[in-house]
Every structure is written in structure tokens, then in C-alpha cells.
């Protein structure tokens, strides 16, 4: 019988930092997500037109975008699926104007900066999401993608096996 990711995540991975960015990953001898967060992922306002947000998703090739308020606090997430649901509901009628806040998901699974890598691995294995918004003290800082965490695991390979 194999161990679950949660059981494997209990092992501390000690690593001697070889560069400055690796120092930022260490937190109590655990490797964190901090150096794998993509801070260049733009967020949208809840009051933005839903079709303008959809155009951004298409232009950037994203499957969704975090929604933040005027204080940069994460308040939701708009996925391509959310936009498609609205379009489907309207079908062939003229698509009425709509705000992001009317169609975004407000129950968002997010990750806090400093979260241990294998906790995030467990989240990706046990959920269908390909990305999670990342916050620090409630403020949106970026997104971590499944591929970012795969890179983190590859970076750790020499120290794990």
C-alpha cells in the first residue's frame, strides 16, 4: 500500500540554499511556494464588464482571473466557465451587459504565502483546479499554477531522492 501525499508531506526536506531566492523558500526547514508564485497575473475589479474580462482571458490564454476589491483583497474568481454559463443562459439572444461580480465565484480556495510545497501538491492532486490565487495577509499577490508546483518538485528532486 502506498503512502498518500499527506503522509509524504510530513517529512521535512532540509536543503542548504545555493542562491538568494532559495533562502526565501525555507521556512522552518520546509520548502514553501513563495518563489513559485506568479505575480504577473493581473486581477480584475468586481465592477468590470464581464465581457471585457472574458476578452482578457482569451488574449492571455488564461482559464480564469482573480477578482480583487479596491484594497487588493481577493473577493472572487471569474473562470471561463462562469462566462460561458452566462452566455449559455442568454443563448442566441443579445448578451446583456453584466458585471464580473454578478458571475464570479465568491467561494475561492486560496493559498497563503509561506504554504509548504507538498501541502499545495496535495491540493492539486485532490482537486481539479489548475491554479490557485495566492494571498499574503488577505491581499492578493499572484497565482500558483499546477505547472509551477511541478517545477518546484523537479527543483527539489536532488534533495528528495
N, C-alpha and C positions, 0 to 999 in steps of 0.2 A: 504494500500500500504506500503510495507516495505522499509526501508532505504537502500541505496546502501552502499557498503563497503566504498566508498569515503566519503559519508556523515558521516558514523560512525567514520571514521578515524579523523574527525575534533575534536573529543572530546579529551581533554588532560587526560591522565591517570597519576595521581600522585601516587607515590609509595615511601615509605621510604625504602632505601636499607637495607637489612639484612645481606648481605655479600659483600665482596670487589668486586666480579665480577658484582653484581647488580649496583654498583656505576658507572661502566663503561657504563652501558646501558642508564643511564639517560642523556638526552641532552635537556635542556630547558623543563623539565617535560614530555618529550616524551621518550618512550622506543625505543631503536634502535636495529639494528641487530648485533651490534658488538660482543656480547657474543654468537652468534649463527652461526658465520662464521666457516666453516670447513677449517682450514688452512693446513690440511694434504693431501689435494687433489693435487697431483702432476700435473705439467703442462708439455707440450711438446714444442719442438722447431719447427718452421715452416719448417726447413730443415730435420727433422726426416723422416725416411721412413714411409709411410702411413701404411704399414702392421705391423711394429713394434709398432706403436701407436695403431693399432687395437688389437694386442696381449695384450697390456696393458689394454685396455678397457675390454677385455674378462677376463683377470686374476683378475682384480679388481672388475668386475661386474658393471662397470660404463656405462652410456649411452652416455657419451661424455667427452671431456677433453679440458681445456683451452689451448690456444697456446700463448706463450709469446716470445718476442724477447730477445736479449742479455741484454737489460736494464730492464728486468722483466715487460715490458709494455705489456698489453693484446693486441694481434693483430688479434685474431681469436678464433674459437671454432671448434673442429672436433668432429662430432657426429658419432655414429654407423651408422646412416642413410647415412651420407656423404660417409663412406667407402663402404657401401652396394651399393650405386649408382655407384661408380667406378667399383665394382665387377660385377654389372649387365651390365654395358656398355661393359665390356670385355666378358661377358657370359662365354662360355666354352673355349675361347682362353686362352693362358697363360697370367696370370695377369702381366702386365708390371710393372717395378719398378715405384714408384711415391713418391713424397714428400708431406708431410702434407699440405704445402702452396698451392698445386695445387687443394686440395679438401676441405679445411676448409671453414667455413663460416666466412666472414670478417665483416659482419654487425652483431655485437653481442650486445644484450641487456645486460647491466651490471648494477650492483648496487654499489653505492659508500658507503664506511664505514660511519656509522652515519645515514644511512637512517632509517626512522621511521618504526617500525614493520608493522603497518597497511597499509602503502604505498606498502610494499612488499606483504602483504596479497592480496591487490588489484591486483597486477601484476600476482600473481599465479592464482587468480580466472579468470582473463580476458585473460590469455594466456595458451598455452598447455605445456609450459616448466615445467620441474620438478626440475630444478636447474638454478641458475644464477651465473656467475662469479662475484666476489666482488673485487673492486679496492680501493686503497687509494692514492689520488693524482696521478692517472694514472698508478700506479703499481699494479700488480696482488697480492692479499693477500689470496685468497681462494674462496670457493664456498658456497653458501647457498642453501640448498635443501628445497623442499616443506615440508618435514618432520621436518626440523629444525624450520621452522616458525610455524608449528603446535605445536611443543614443546613450543615455545615462547608464543603462545596463551594460552596453558594449564598452563604455569607458571604464567601468568597474571590473570587467572580465578578468584582467590580470591579477586583481586583488581578491577575487572571489573563488577562483578555481585553481 
